[in-house]
């Protein structure tokens, strides 16, 4: 298995190993074992009882000696947190379902604006897992500089991969062309958002924790209070900008055809604190900093009743459609990514519970309290007007989705790592180990593009059309 070992020190030998390409932990897409980059080491090592029962757990005094006596492959298998792989694999399955079935069943597709659907859980679930993995990967970073270097390298890889896959280089699935005008490349995307959340959370985990023992929930908060402070600061900045910035009138252009001049649309705003599709601060910041040409060209709000006759699906514009219906809007924008960082920090907290509490009941109790508190807080905020909104990644949306992720993770942990039911989830676990590869091949349409590109005679005679797919 491609495992990440804790960073033990910063000696010259360690530096040489980190400089050695063979020892580096790369994002593996097709080579090697193809597993996702953020494999983690368990805080406790499960083993099979002599009677052949479910997973049991060793006493801490005998832990290291017993594990050290095992073969390397066995140690790696036992050090893996099965529930995290299963959770990741389940999220991948959910992503595939909503991508393929969202057009057929709009109820599970992304919410056109306010509200929460099944598809809206995928992104925060991935971000939550990033945080949990980081707490285990960097639980003992003796050398902060080396750890930071590794975090920077992984971040740059994710950013580059995101730009290549989601920046517009690949066109529609059936359009066998590629290439992108850099002046219109989309800068943000799913992998870019994950990279931002990963980087900030990794720096917090490496540098912002106190050297003190943890024996209770209160002492856990004391040890990581600097990280909690960062989360509160980010949330405060986000809410201040979202509700405090003045959004002026703005305009955008839509190309008609190559022989005609683009059509210009004007959007009237002049408001502050609006969270509607047209005049929110999230879109304004992206237009000002990234440029409107670099935003996502198929806005989610084009599926609202004001903009689509087939709402909640895409469709023709109504006769009285507002001027903003076709305006570009990036669902992974700059301001909204701030709350995505907070989701990673919430995942960090759940990972800290694994690291510092060895008893299953304690872990599940702490997770349950945190998860239920987040869900209740998010629902109450929604009732008081701070709507649950995935496109804006509102604070209430962060609370509800992070809480839901915590509840699901605790449930899978109870089933897989406590009760030992790993065989029924072996497919999910495998998919979790290869999550990045599956995301690249399926969610980014690389595999469909390849299959559509293999044809005989003419492009319509391809493998997928032969089996009745994509006609």
C-alpha positions as CSV (number, residue, x, y, z in Angstrom):
1,X,0.0,0.0,0.0
2,X,1.1,3.6,-0.6
3,X,1.2,4.6,3.1
4,X,2.3,7.9,4.6
5,X,4.5,7.5,7.6
6,X,4.7,10.2,10.3
7,X,7.6,12.6,9.9
8,X,10.0,11.7,12.6
9,X,12.8,14.1,12.4
10,X,14.7,16.5,10.3
11,X,18.2,14.9,10.1
12,X,20.4,15.0,7.0
13,X,19.2,11.4,6.3
14,X,15.6,12.5,6.4
15,X,16.3,15.5,4.1
16,X,18.0,13.1,1.6
17,X,15.1,10.7,1.7
18,X,12.7,13.6,1.0
19,X,14.8,14.8,-1.9
20,X,14.9,11.3,-3.3
21,X,12.1,11.0,-6.0
22,X,11.5,7.4,-5.0
23,X,10.7,8.4,-1.4
24,X,8.4,11.3,-2.3
25,X,4.6,10.8,-1.9
26,X,3.2,11.7,-5.3
27,X,-0.3,12.1,-6.5
28,X,-0.6,8.8,-8.3
29,X,-3.1,8.8,-11.2
30,X,-2.0,5.9,-13.3
31,X,1.4,4.6,-12.2
32,X,2.3,2.6,-9.2
33,X,-0.7,1.3,-7.2
34,X,-2.8,4.3,-8.2
35,X,-4.1,5.1,-4.8
36,X,-5.1,8.5,-3.5
37,X,-2.3,10.6,-2.1
38,X,-3.6,11.1,1.4
39,X,-3.4,7.6,2.8
40,X,-3.1,7.8,6.5
41,X,-1.7,6.0,9.5
42,X,-4.1,4.8,12.1
43,X,-3.7,6.0,15.7
44,X,-4.3,2.4,16.8
45,X,-3.6,-0.9,15.1
46,X,-6.3,-3.5,14.7
47,X,-5.5,-7.1,14.6
48,X,-7.3,-10.3,14.2
49,X,-7.9,-12.3,17.4
50,X,-6.5,-15.8,17.5
51,X,-10.0,-17.2,17.4
52,X,-10.6,-15.5,14.1
53,X,-13.1,-13.0,15.3
54,X,-13.5,-9.4,14.4
55,X,-11.0,-6.6,14.9
56,X,-9.6,-6.2,18.4
57,X,-7.1,-3.6,19.7
58,X,-3.7,-4.0,21.3
59,X,-2.7,-2.5,24.6
60,X,-0.6,0.6,24.1
61,X,2.4,-1.0,26.0
62,X,2.6,-3.9,23.5
63,X,1.5,-2.0,20.4
64,X,4.8,-0.9,18.8
65,X,6.6,-4.2,19.5
66,X,3.8,-6.3,18.1
67,X,3.4,-4.2,15.0
68,X,7.1,-4.0,14.4
69,X,7.3,-7.9,14.5
70,X,4.9,-8.1,11.5
71,X,5.9,-8.1,7.9
72,X,6.0,-4.7,6.2
73,X,2.9,-5.3,4.1
74,X,0.9,-6.5,7.1
75,X,1.9,-3.5,9.1
76,X,0.7,-1.2,6.3
77,X,-2.6,-3.0,6.1
78,X,-3.1,-2.8,9.8
79,X,-2.2,0.9,10.0
80,X,-4.9,1.9,7.6
81,X,-8.1,3.4,8.9
82,X,-10.6,1.4,7.0
83,X,-13.6,3.6,7.8
84,X,-11.9,6.6,6.1
85,X,-11.4,4.6,2.9
86,X,-14.9,3.4,3.0
87,X,-16.2,6.9,3.6
88,X,-14.2,8.2,0.7
89,X,-15.3,5.4,-1.5
90,X,-19.0,6.0,-0.6
91,X,-18.5,9.6,-1.5
92,X,-17.0,8.6,-4.9
93,X,-20.1,6.4,-5.6
94,X,-22.4,9.3,-4.6
95,X,-20.5,11.6,-6.9
96,X,-20.9,9.2,-9.8
97,X,-24.6,8.7,-9.1
98,X,-25.4,12.4,-9.0
99,X,-23.3,13.1,-12.1
100,X,-24.9,10.4,-14.2
101,X,-28.4,10.5,-12.8
102,X,-28.8,14.2,-11.9
103,X,-30.1,15.1,-15.4
104,X,-32.7,12.3,-15.1
105,X,-33.6,12.9,-11.5
106,X,-33.2,16.7,-10.9
107,X,-34.2,16.2,-7.2
108,X,-30.8,14.6,-6.5
109,X,-28.9,17.2,-8.7
110,X,-27.3,20.3,-7.2
111,X,-29.8,22.7,-5.8
112,X,-30.4,25.6,-8.3
113,X,-29.7,28.1,-5.4
114,X,-30.9,27.9,-1.8
115,X,-31.5,24.4,-0.3
116,X,-29.7,21.1,0.0
117,X,-29.8,18.0,-2.2
118,X,-27.8,14.8,-2.3
119,X,-25.3,16.2,-4.8
120,X,-24.5,19.1,-2.5
121,X,-23.0,16.8,0.0
122,X,-20.2,15.5,-2.2
123,X,-17.8,18.5,-2.1
124,X,-17.9,19.0,1.7
125,X,-17.5,15.3,2.3
126,X,-14.3,15.3,0.3
127,X,-13.0,18.4,2.2
128,X,-14.0,16.8,5.5
129,X,-11.9,13.7,4.6
130,X,-9.0,15.9,3.7
131,X,-9.0,17.3,7.3
132,X,-9.3,13.9,8.9
133,X,-6.4,12.5,6.9
134,X,-4.2,15.5,7.7
135,X,-4.6,15.0,11.4
136,X,-3.3,11.5,11.0
137,X,-0.6,12.2,8.5
138,X,0.9,15.2,10.4
139,X,0.2,14.0,13.9
140,X,3.9,14.1,14.9
141,X,5.7,16.6,12.5
142,X,9.0,16.9,14.3
143,X,10.4,19.0,11.4
144,X,8.0,21.7,10.5
145,X,10.0,22.9,7.5
146,X,10.1,19.5,5.9
147,X,6.4,19.0,6.5
148,X,5.6,22.4,5.0
149,X,7.7,21.6,2.0
150,X,5.7,18.4,1.4
151,X,2.4,20.3,1.9
152,X,3.4,22.9,-0.6
153,X,4.4,20.3,-3.2
154,X,1.1,18.4,-2.9
155,X,-0.8,21.7,-3.1
156,X,1.0,22.7,-6.3
157,X,0.3,19.3,-7.8
158,X,-3.4,19.5,-7.1
159,X,-3.6,23.0,-8.5
160,X,-1.8,22.0,-11.7
161,X,-4.0,19.0,-12.1
162,X,-7.1,21.0,-11.5
163,X,-6.2,23.6,-14.1
164,X,-5.4,20.9,-16.7
165,X,-8.6,18.9,-16.1
166,X,-11.1,21.6,-15.3
167,X,-9.7,24.8,-16.9
168,X,-11.3,24.1,-20.3
169,X,-8.5,22.1,-22.0
170,X,-10.9,19.2,-22.5
171,X,-14.1,20.1,-24.3
172,X,-17.5,18.3,-24.3
173,X,-17.4,14.5,-24.1
174,X,-18.5,14.0,-27.8
175,X,-16.5,16.9,-29.1
176,X,-13.2,15.3,-30.1
177,X,-11.2,18.4,-29.8
178,X,-9.1,19.9,-27.1
179,X,-7.2,23.0,-26.2
180,X,-8.1,26.2,-24.3
181,X,-7.6,29.9,-24.8
182,X,-5.5,31.0,-21.8
183,X,-7.3,34.3,-21.8
184,X,-10.5,32.4,-21.0
185,X,-9.2,29.6,-18.9
186,X,-11.2,28.8,-15.8
187,X,-8.9,29.4,-12.8
188,X,-11.0,27.7,-10.1
189,X,-12.4,24.2,-9.8
190,X,-13.0,21.3,-7.5
191,X,-9.3,20.2,-7.2
192,X,-8.2,23.8,-6.8
193,X,-10.6,24.2,-3.9
194,X,-9.4,21.0,-2.3
195,X,-5.8,22.2,-2.8
196,X,-6.6,25.5,-1.0
197,X,-8.3,23.8,1.9
198,X,-5.6,21.2,2.1
199,X,-2.8,23.8,2.2
200,X,-4.3,26.0,4.9
201,X,-5.3,23.0,7.1
202,X,-1.9,21.4,6.7
203,X,-0.2,24.6,7.8
204,X,-2.5,24.8,10.8
205,X,-1.8,21.2,11.7
206,X,2.0,21.6,11.3
207,X,2.5,24.9,13.1
208,X,-0.6,25.7,15.3
209,X,-0.9,23.2,18.1
210,X,0.4,23.3,21.6
211,X,2.6,20.8,23.2
212,X,0.4,19.4,26.0
213,X,-1.4,16.2,26.9
214,X,-5.0,15.6,26.0
215,X,-7.2,13.6,28.4
216,X,-10.6,15.3,27.9
217,X,-12.6,17.3,25.5
218,X,-11.6,20.5,27.2
219,X,-7.9,19.7,27.0
220,X,-8.3,18.8,23.3
221,X,-9.7,22.3,22.6
222,X,-6.9,23.9,24.6
223,X,-4.2,22.0,22.6
224,X,-5.7,23.1,19.3
225,X,-7.2,26.5,20.3
226,X,-5.0,28.3,17.7
227,X,-6.6,26.3,14.9
228,X,-10.1,27.1,16.4
229,X,-9.1,30.8,16.3
230,X,-8.1,30.5,12.7
231,X,-11.5,28.9,11.9
232,X,-13.3,31.7,13.7
233,X,-11.2,34.4,12.0
234,X,-11.9,32.9,8.5
235,X,-15.6,32.6,9.3
236,X,-15.8,36.2,10.5
237,X,-14.0,37.5,7.4
238,X,-16.3,35.5,5.2
239,X,-19.5,36.8,6.9
240,X,-18.2,40.4,6.9
241,X,-17.5,40.4,3.2
242,X,-20.6,38.5,2.2
243,X,-23.0,40.8,4.1
244,X,-20.9,43.9,4.3
245,X,-19.6,44.5,0.8
246,X,-21.5,46.9,-1.5
247,X,-22.2,45.2,-4.9
248,X,-22.5,47.8,-7.7
249,X,-24.3,47.4,-11.1
250,X,-22.3,45.3,-13.5
251,X,-22.5,43.9,-17.1
252,X,-21.3,41.0,-19.1
253,X,-21.3,39.9,-22.8
254,X,-22.5,36.8,-24.5
255,X,-21.1,35.9,-28.0
256,X,-23.9,35.5,-30.6
257,X,-21.9,34.2,-33.6
258,X,-18.6,34.8,-35.2
259,X,-19.9,37.5,-37.6
260,X,-21.8,39.5,-35.0
261,X,-20.7,41.6,-32.0
262,X,-21.3,40.1,-28.5
263,X,-24.6,40.9,-26.8
264,X,-24.2,43.0,-23.7
265,X,-26.4,42.5,-20.6
266,X,-26.6,44.9,-17.7
267,X,-27.4,43.8,-14.2
268,X,-28.8,46.3,-11.7
269,X,-27.6,45.9,-8.1
270,X,-26.4,48.7,-5.9
271,X,-27.1,46.7,-2.8
272,X,-25.3,45.3,0.3
273,X,-25.7,41.9,1.9
274,X,-27.8,40.4,-0.9
275,X,-27.4,36.6,-1.2
276,X,-29.4,36.2,-4.4
277,X,-27.9,35.0,-7.7
278,X,-27.3,38.4,-9.3
279,X,-26.0,40.7,-6.6
280,X,-24.0,38.6,-4.1
281,X,-20.5,39.5,-2.9
282,X,-19.1,36.1,-3.9
283,X,-19.7,36.6,-7.6
284,X,-18.5,40.2,-7.4
285,X,-15.2,39.3,-5.9
286,X,-14.6,36.6,-8.5
287,X,-15.5,39.1,-11.3
288,X,-13.1,41.7,-9.9
289,X,-10.1,39.4,-9.1
290,X,-10.4,36.5,-11.5
291,X,-12.1,38.2,-14.3
292,X,-15.5,37.3,-15.7
293,X,-13.9,35.5,-18.7
294,X,-12.3,33.1,-16.3
295,X,-15.5,32.0,-14.5
296,X,-17.7,28.9,-15.0
297,X,-19.8,29.5,-18.1
298,X,-22.8,27.3,-17.1
299,X,-24.0,28.9,-13.8
300,X,-26.0,26.8,-11.4
301,X,-28.7,29.5,-11.1
302,X,-29.6,29.0,-14.8
303,X,-31.7,26.1,-13.5
304,X,-33.9,28.4,-11.3
305,X,-37.5,29.0,-12.1
306,X,-36.6,32.6,-13.2
307,X,-34.1,31.3,-15.8
308,X,-35.4,27.9,-17.0
309,X,-38.8,26.6,-18.3
310,X,-37.6,23.1,-17.2
311,X,-36.5,24.1,-13.7
312,X,-35.0,22.5,-11.6
313,X,-33.2,21.3,-14.7
314,X,-31.6,23.4,-17.4
315,X,-33.9,24.6,-20.2
316,X,-35.0,27.4,-22.5
317,X,-35.1,30.9,-21.0
318,X,-38.6,32.2,-20.1
319,X,-39.8,35.3,-22.0
320,X,-39.4,37.5,-18.9
321,X,-36.1,36.0,-17.7
322,X,-33.9,38.5,-15.8
323,X,-30.7,39.8,-17.3
324,X,-28.3,37.8,-15.1
325,X,-29.5,34.3,-16.1
326,X,-26.7,33.7,-18.5
327,X,-23.9,35.4,-16.6
328,X,-20.9,33.3,-15.7
329,X,-20.6,32.3,-12.0
330,X,-18.0,30.0,-10.4
331,X,-19.4,27.6,-7.8
332,X,-15.8,27.2,-6.5
333,X,-15.0,30.9,-6.2
334,X,-12.5,32.7,-4.0
335,X,-14.7,33.9,-1.2
336,X,-16.8,30.7,-1.0
337,X,-13.5,28.7,-0.7
338,X,-12.9,30.4,2.6
339,X,-15.7,28.3,4.2
340,X,-14.4,25.2,2.4
341,X,-11.2,25.8,4.4
342,X,-13.3,25.7,7.6
343,X,-14.8,22.4,6.5
344,X,-11.2,21.0,6.3
345,X,-10.5,22.4,9.8
346,X,-13.7,20.6,11.1
347,X,-12.3,17.4,9.6
348,X,-9.0,18.1,11.4
349,X,-10.9,18.2,14.7
350,X,-12.4,14.7,14.0
351,X,-9.0,13.4,13.2
352,X,-7.6,14.8,16.5
353,X,-10.2,12.8,18.3
354,X,-8.8,9.6,16.6
355,X,-5.3,10.6,17.6
356,X,-5.9,11.4,21.3
357,X,-8.7,9.2,22.3
358,X,-8.2,5.4,22.1
359,X,-11.6,4.2,23.4
360,X,-14.3,3.7,20.8
361,X,-17.0,5.1,23.0
362,X,-15.1,8.3,23.7
363,X,-14.5,8.8,20.0
364,X,-18.1,8.2,18.9
365,X,-19.4,10.4,21.8
366,X,-17.2,13.3,20.8
367,X,-18.0,12.9,17.2
368,X,-21.7,12.7,17.9
369,X,-21.7,15.8,20.1
370,X,-19.8,17.8,17.4
371,X,-21.9,16.5,14.5
372,X,-25.3,17.1,16.1
373,X,-24.3,20.6,17.3
374,X,-23.2,21.6,13.8
375,X,-26.4,20.2,12.1
376,X,-28.7,22.0,14.6
377,X,-26.7,25.2,14.3
378,X,-26.9,25.2,10.5
379,X,-30.7,24.4,10.5
380,X,-31.4,27.2,13.0
381,X,-29.3,29.7,11.0
382,X,-31.3,28.7,7.9
383,X,-34.6,29.4,9.7
384,X,-33.3,32.9,10.7
385,X,-32.4,33.8,7.1
386,X,-28.8,32.6,6.7
387,X,-29.8,30.2,4.0
388,X,-28.2,26.9,3.2
389,X,-26.5,27.6,-0.2
390,X,-23.9,25.4,-1.8
391,X,-23.0,28.0,-4.6
392,X,-22.1,30.6,-1.9
393,X,-20.8,28.0,0.6
394,X,-22.7,29.8,3.3
395,X,-21.9,29.3,7.0
396,X,-25.2,27.4,7.5
397,X,-24.3,25.1,4.6
398,X,-20.9,24.4,6.1
399,X,-22.4,23.5,9.4
400,X,-25.1,21.2,8.1
401,X,-22.8,19.4,5.6
402,X,-19.8,19.0,8.0
403,X,-22.2,17.7,10.7
404,X,-23.7,15.2,8.2
405,X,-20.2,14.1,7.2
406,X,-19.3,13.6,10.9
407,X,-22.5,11.5,11.5
408,X,-21.8,9.3,8.4
409,X,-18.1,8.9,9.3
410,X,-19.0,7.9,12.9
411,X,-21.5,5.3,11.6
412,X,-19.0,3.8,9.2
413,X,-16.3,3.8,11.9
414,X,-18.7,1.9,14.2
415,X,-19.4,-0.7,11.5
416,X,-16.0,-1.1,9.9
417,X,-13.4,-0.4,12.6
418,X,-15.3,-1.3,15.7
419,X,-17.6,-4.2,14.7
420,X,-15.1,-5.4,12.0
421,X,-17.6,-5.6,9.1
422,X,-15.0,-5.0,6.3
423,X,-16.0,-7.6,3.8
424,X,-19.4,-6.0,2.9
425,X,-17.6,-2.7,2.3
426,X,-14.5,-4.0,0.5
427,X,-15.6,-2.5,-2.9
428,X,-16.1,0.9,-1.2
429,X,-12.8,0.6,0.5
430,X,-11.0,-0.1,-2.8
431,X,-12.7,2.9,-4.4
432,X,-11.6,5.0,-1.5
433,X,-8.0,3.9,-2.0
434,X,-8.3,4.9,-5.7
435,X,-10.5,8.0,-5.3
436,X,-8.3,10.5,-7.1
437,X,-7.8,8.1,-10.1
438,X,-11.6,7.5,-10.3
439,X,-12.3,11.2,-10.0
440,X,-9.9,12.0,-12.8
441,X,-11.2,9.2,-15.1
442,X,-14.9,9.5,-14.6
443,X,-15.8,12.9,-13.0
444,X,-13.5,14.8,-15.3
445,X,-14.7,12.8,-18.3
446,X,-11.3,11.5,-19.3
447,X,-12.5,7.9,-19.7
448,X,-15.6,8.8,-21.7
449,X,-13.5,11.0,-24.0
450,X,-11.1,8.1,-24.6
451,X,-13.9,5.7,-25.3
452,X,-15.7,8.2,-27.6
453,X,-12.4,8.8,-29.3
454,X,-12.0,5.2,-30.3
455,X,-14.2,4.8,-33.4
456,X,-14.3,3.1,-36.8
457,X,-15.2,5.0,-40.0
458,X,-16.8,8.0,-38.4
459,X,-17.0,9.3,-34.8
460,X,-20.5,8.1,-34.3
461,X,-19.3,4.5,-34.6
462,X,-17.6,4.4,-31.2
463,X,-17.5,1.8,-28.4
464,X,-20.1,3.6,-26.2
465,X,-22.6,4.0,-29.1
466,X,-22.1,0.3,-30.0
467,X,-23.3,-0.7,-26.5
468,X,-26.1,1.8,-26.5
469,X,-24.6,4.6,-24.4
470,X,-24.3,8.2,-25.5
471,X,-26.5,7.9,-28.7
